[in-house]
């Protein structure tokens, strides 16, 4: 049973998933820091100071509904989605370059082959 568990735990998919989860957690911290420490002070500072707030999460309506948490989550999502889009776009561009470099040269077209056959039959 232990050897089966070891074989399962060491499969490529399980290890890849674990690495992805760890990197995702670290990436989430980076995004939160970007929003709280960079975007909010630079972009939202005028709006927050007009509302007498220091963080976007403190935005409330009707005395207690914290819609600032929702706005912060939306900003997080947009940043993460954009960064992932750029990463996937870069990977696809590199993959397309690699595919073009390793692609075999194309052979003669069907018309060229038919022309060659015709010429051979004429001889």
SULPEUR-V72723 format. One line per field, one symbol per residue. ss: DSSP state (~ for helix, > for strand, _ for the rest). psi: psi as a letter, one per 40 degrees, with the letter a starting at -180 (. if undefined). burial: b if it has 16 or more other C-alpha atoms within 10 Angstrom, else e. Layout:
ss: ???
psi: ???
burial: ???
//
This chain:
ss: _~~~~~~~~__~~~~~~~~~~~~~~~~~~~~~~~~~~~~~~~~~~~~~~~_____~~~__>___>_~~~~~~~~~~~~~~~~~~~~~~~~~~~~~~~~~~~~_______~~~~~~~~~~~~~_
psi: dddddddddeidddddddddddddddddddddddddeddddddeddddddefidideehiifeehgeddddddddddddddddddddddddddddddddddehiiiaiiddddddddddddd.
burial: eeeeeeeeeeeeeeeeeeeeeeeeeeeeeebbeebbeeebbeeebeebeeeeeebbbbbeeeeeeeebbeebeebbeebeeeeeeeeeeeeeeeeeeeeeeeeeeeeeeeeeeeeeeeeeeee
//
